Amino acid sequence: MGWYDTILFPIKWLIAWIMYGVHEGLTFLGFSNGAGPAWVLAIVGLTIIIRGAIWPLYLKQIKSSRSMQVVQPEMMKIREKYKGRKDQVSQQQMSQETMALYKKYGVSPMASCWPMLVQLPIFAALFRLLWALGAVANGTYAKPAIGPIDATLANQIQHSTFIGAPLSTSMVNSNDWGTKIVALALIIFMMVTQFLTMRQLTMKNMPASALSGDNPMARMNKSMMYTMPLIMAFSGWALPIGVLIYWGTTNIFTTFQQAFVLWRMPTPGSPAHDRLIEKNKGKYATYRSEREGQYQNHLAGLGVSDDEVKSAATKISKAAAKGDEDPESALEGHPNADALRKGVEARAQMQEELRQRRVKLQLENEKPKPRTKETFMEKVMKKAEEQNQLAQQAQRVSGTQRGQQRYQPSRNMSKAERAAEAKRRRNAVKNTTEPGKGKLSDEEIQRRRVERQRAARAKRKKKNQKRK
């Protein structure tokens, strides 16, 4: 077992247990125990379990893609600002502004890659697991078993077939034309489903601005839509039948996932989102008419009209704006004051329910807003910076005190100058030790500079006298 299998062995062990568990469940439901369709369906079950496990990552990918589309206009402005400037400083400034834009909206360009990055080691581990079945069955593998798959189960999986093609064989290492035809059909199926899946995501779930030729992300999505199926075609001939079944099932599952996204939470501005908004507008209009009918019946029972309730609500709002402790006292003296108060409460409740229904039906603005809440790492960095500033302030204070202790007045200073200098230094130490005063004043800095220059002149003068 080489280093590649050693690295992948924990994932192979997990995959083996998942396949074994699905197989045991199928045999409990009545499938034959041994070589047969139960092991083929075990690979399908493995795919469903893995795709279900990474469902949160998939939702994060969708949200990140939407946010990237929203911030594209601002990113284009940054690129236009530094267009033609290839120097290192300009490139660094452009990168800093781009990262600040990502941080502002909480966008992560890597979030759209996580589902693929998670699946790649699983895909490679399944490939190596099926490849090693022969060695496990013959007892020539480096380990006696891979998880629960020992020699007996490995022999069963080896002899399990899909339309007559063994799961562990591939198009390149089989001499049977029936197996080659099945493998070719699975490769074509994998290419078609991959293309349709990416086309569904690109064409139906993206706004028109994201599909324009000037958008670099649109060009990348279109190129990926055609290159990914070609990559599958060139690599599929060496993949075992079981891996082709896994990848084809993954594409089908992804298609249903994207159909759910198009149905429930499409990208704002996309054709799917426009259809959903029109549908939700009709639902909201029906709900609003029913709720307003209930509201009017309630006002009729109170004996007041909607216009009177609106006027009363305006009076209460004005009183609250003026700072009155009891804004409802503005209705005192009105013959139906109690009824108007109840009407105002009923109207406010109706408006809140209508607002909640608009949010539920996705009729509010869905564009990502700038982040206002600090992340955990930002809080940690901010606290560390504050502690560093306090330490520097304490160091300045202690340095000033030590300088006061080591200070020796110049011999060229008169008695009055020495007294004034001592007073200034005492005041400087006092100011720096007071709370909130860690910096020296501009006058103190200038005075020290003059003192250093005077001491240097005196030193040079003394050296010149010694030479003479």
N, C-alpha and C positions, 0 to 999 in steps of 0.2 A: 504494500500500500504506500503510494508516494505521498509527497507533502501536500499535493492538491486534495487527495482523498482524506488526509489527516485533518486538514482545515475544515473540510465539509462534513466530516463524520458526525458532529453533533446535530447538524441539520438533517443529514440522512437518517440518523437515529430517530429524530422527531417525526420525519415523514413516514418512516416505517411503522411507527406506533399509530399514527393517524390512519394510514391505510389498513392496518390490522384491525383497528377499532371499527372502521366503516365496514370492513369485510365481515367481522363478527356480527354486526348489526344486521347486515343483509342476510346472512345465513340464519339468524334468528327469525327473520321475516319469511323464510322459506326457500332461499336460494341454495343451490347445491354447495356443499363444503368440499372444496378442492379446486382443481383447475376448471375455470369456467367464467361466465359473465360477471360473477360477483367481484372478481379482481379488477375487471375493466371498470365496473361501476365504482370500485373503491378509489380509482384515480379521479373519477368525476366528483366523488364525495370529497376527496382531498382538495380539489380545486375550489369547491364551494366553501369549505371550511376556511381555507386560506384567504379567499376573497372577502368572506364575511369578517375575518379578523382584521383585515386592513381597510375596512369600510371607513373608520374615522380618518385614516390618511387620505382616502379618496375624497371625502368631503372637504378636507383641508386643501387638497389639490384644486378642487373646484373653486373654493373661496379665493385661493391665491391667484388663480387664473383670472377671476373677475376683477380682483383688485389691481392686477397688472394691467388689464385693459383700461381701467379707470384712470390710472396714473400715466398711461402712455402719452397723452398730450403734454403733460409737464416734463416727461422724460425727453420728448422731442424738442421742447424748448431748451433744455439743458444741452442736448447734442447740437442744436443750431447755434447756441451761444459759443460753443468751443469748436465749431466747424472750421477745419483747416489749421487748427493750432495743435501741432504735433510735439511741442516741447514737453519735457517731463513735468514741469510745474503745472501747465494747463491740464495735462492728462490727470495729474493727481487731484487738482481742484475739481475736475469733472467727476471723478470717482467719489470724492467726498460729498459733493452735492447729490449725486445719485443715491449714495448710501443714506444720506439724511432724508431724502424723499421716501425711500423704503421704510426707514424708521418712523417717519411721520405718520404713514398710513398702515404700519404693521405688515408690510408686504415682504414675503420671503420668496425669492426666485427659485430656491431649491425645493420649496414645498410641492411644486408640480412634478418633481422627479422622484419623490419618495416612494409612491406605489411601485414604480418600475425598479428602483434600487432594492426594495424589499423583496421583490419577486425574483430577481436575478439569481441570488444564491439558492433559493428554493428550486428554481428551474435547473440550475447546475447540479444540485444535490440529487434531484429526481433522475436526471440523466445518468449520473454516476451510480445511483442505486440500481437502476435497471441494467446498466452495463455490467455490474458486479454480480448479478443473479447467478450466472453460470458458474463463477468461481465459488460462490457460497454453496451452491447445490453440489458441486464436486468436492468441496472441502479444501480447495486450494486458496481460499481467501485469507488475508492476514488475520482475520478474526473469525471465530466460529459462527457468529451471527451478527446481523445488523439490527439491533433492537430485538423485536420479537420474531423477525424473519430469519429462521434457521434454514438448514439444508432442505427440510421437507417443504416449508412454505415457499422457499425460493424456487424449488422445482415446480410447485403448483403455479406460481406466477409466470414462470418461463413457458409453461405449456398452455397458459390462458391466451385466447386469441380474440381478435376483433375482426370480424368478417373473414376469418381464416388466417389472419396475420398475427404471429406471436408478438406479445407486448414488448419483448426485449430486443427484437430485431429491427433493423433499419433498412432503408432502400439500398444503401451501399453495400451492406454485408450479407444480403440475402440473395440466393440464387433462384428463389421461387418467384415466378412472374406474377402470381397472384398477390404475394406480399408486396412486390414493387408497385403494382397497380393500386392497392389499398393505400400504400404510403404516398403515392403521387396524388391520389384523391384527397387525402388528408392535408397535404401541403397546399393544394389549390384551395381547399376549404379554409385553411388557416390564412392564406393570403387574402381571400375575398372578405372574410369576416374582419380581418385587421383593417383593411381599406374602408369598409363600411362603418366600422366603429370610429375610426379617426375622422371620416367624412361627416358622420353624424355629429360629433363634438365640434368640428370646425365650422361647418356650414349652417347648422341649425341652432347652435347655442352661442353664437358670437354676434355682436352688433355689427352694423355695416361699416363703422369706422375701423373696426379691427380687421376687416377683410380687404381694406384698401391696399393697393400696391406699395404705398409709401410706408406702410407699417412694417418694421422689421420682424415683429412677432408673427404677422400674417404670412410673410414670406417663409418663415421657418416652419409654421404649421402646415402650409401647403407642400413644402418640400418633404416634411416628415410623412405626410399622408401618402406620398408615392414611394418614398425610399424604404419605409418600414416593411411593406409587403415584399419588396425585392430582397431585402435582407433575409426575411423568412424563407424566401424561395431558395436562396443560395445556401442557407444553413440547414434547411429542412431535410435535405437528402441524407444527412448524416445523423439525424435524430431518430431515436427508437420510436416505435409506434405508440408506446405509452406516453412519451413526452409530447408527441403530436396531438394525442387525445387531450392531454392536460392543457396545451396551449389553445387548441380549438375551443375547449370548454371555457377557458378563461375569456376568450373573445366574446363568446355568447353571453357569459355572465356580465361582462363589461357593457355589452349592448343593452341589456336589461337595466343595469345600473344607470346608464346615461338616459335611457328612456324615462326612468323615474325622476332623474334630475330635470329633464326637459318638461316633465309634467308638473312637478311640485316646486322647483326652485330654479328656473332658467335664468340665464344671464340678462340683466337689464339692457334693453335696446335690441335684443335678438328677436328674430321672428317668433320663436317659441314664447318668449316673454310677452310680446305684443298680443298673441292669442290668449295667453293666460290673463293678462290685464283686462281684455275685453270681456272675457268670461266672468272674471271677478267683479267687474263693474256692474254687470247684470245682477249678480248675487247681492252686491251691496245695495243697489237701488231697491230690490225687493225687500231686503231687511230694513232699510231706512223707512220705506213707506209703512211697513208694519209697525215699526217702533214709534214713528210719529203719530200713527193712528192711536196707539196705546196712550201716548202722551196727551193727545187732544181729548181723549175720553176722560183721563185723569183730571185735566183742567176743567172739563164740563162738570165733573162731580164736585170740584171745589168752587165753582161759580165764578171763575175768572177767565179772561181771554189770553191768548198768546201774546198779544201786543202789550197788555198790562203787565204780564210777567217779564217781558223784555225790558220795559221801562223800569220796573222794580229792580231788575238785575243791574241795570245801568246805574241807578241811584246807589245801590250797595257797593258797586265797584268804585264809584267816585268817593264814597265815604271811606272805603278802605285805603284808597290812594292818598287821602288827606291824613291818614294815620289815626282814624277813630278806633277806639278800643272795641266798640260794638257797632260795626257797620250797618247791621240790620236795624238799628235804631232810626235810620233814615226813613223807614216806612211808618214810623209812629204817626198817629193822627189819621191814617188812611182807614176807611171803614172795613176793608178786607185785608188788613195787614197780615193776619195769620195765614190766610189762604194764599196770599202772594208769596210769603216766605216758603210755604210748602211747594208752590209752583216753581219758584226759583230753584229749590233743591231738586225737584223732578226734572227740570230742564238741564241742570248741570249733570245729573246722572245720565240722562239721555245722550248728551254730547260726549261724555266719557265712554259710554258703551259704543257709540258710533265710531269714536276714534280707535278703540280697541279692535273693533271689527275691521276697520281699514288696515290696521297693522297686520291683523291675522290674514287678510286677503291680499297682502303684499301690494297695497295701493299707496304706501308711503315711499319716500325716497330710500333706495337701497344702496346708494353709493357709500363706500367706506368713508368714515369721518376720521379726521386727524386724531391720533392717540393722545389722550390726556392723562391716562393712568400710567404711573411708572411701573416698569417690570421689576422683578426681584433683583436682577443683576444691576439695573440702573440705580436702585436704592442702595445696594452694596457699594457701588462705585461712588455714589454721592457721599455716603457716610465715611468712606475711606478718604475722600478728598477733604472733608471737613476736619477729620482727625489730623491729616497732614498739615492743614493750615494752622490748627491749634498748636501742633508740635513746632512748626516754624516760628510761630509767634512767641512761644515759650523760650525757644532758642535765642531769639533776638533779645528778649528781656534779660535772660541770663548773661548773654554776651555783653550787653550794656552795663550790667552790674559788675561783671569781671573787669571790663574796661575802666570803670570808675575806680575799682580797687587798685588796678595796676597803673593808673594815671600818675605821671610825674610832671609837674609844670616846667616849662622851659626856663632856662637860666636868664634868658634875655627879657623875660616879662617882669614888669614892675610889681610892687606889692598890691596896688589897686587892681591891676589886670589879673593877678592870681586870684584875688578874692572874687572878682566878677566871673572868672572862669569856673571856680568851684561852685558858685551859685547856679550858673547855667547847667553844669553837669548834674547837680542835685535835682534841679527841675526836670531835666531830661529823663533821669531814672524814675522820678515820680510819675511822669506822664506815661512812660512805657509800661509801668506796672499797674496802672489803673485799668479796669475792665474796658474792653473795646478799643484800647489804644496800644496797638502793637508796633506801629510804624513811627519813625522819627519824623519830626516836622521838617519842612524845606529849609527853614532858618538854621536848624541844628545841623543838617547835612552840609549846608554851605559853610557854617562856622568850622566844622571839623575839617573840611577841605582846606580852608584858609590856614588852619592850625598845622596841618600836615605840610603844606607848602612852606610855612614859616620855619618849621623844624628842619626841613630839607635844606633851606637856605643857610640856616645856622650851622648845619653839619658840613656843608660845602665850605663855608667861611672858615670853620675850624681846621679843615684839612689844608686849605690854602695857607693858613698861618703856620702850620707845622712844616710845610714844604719850605717856606721862606726861612 
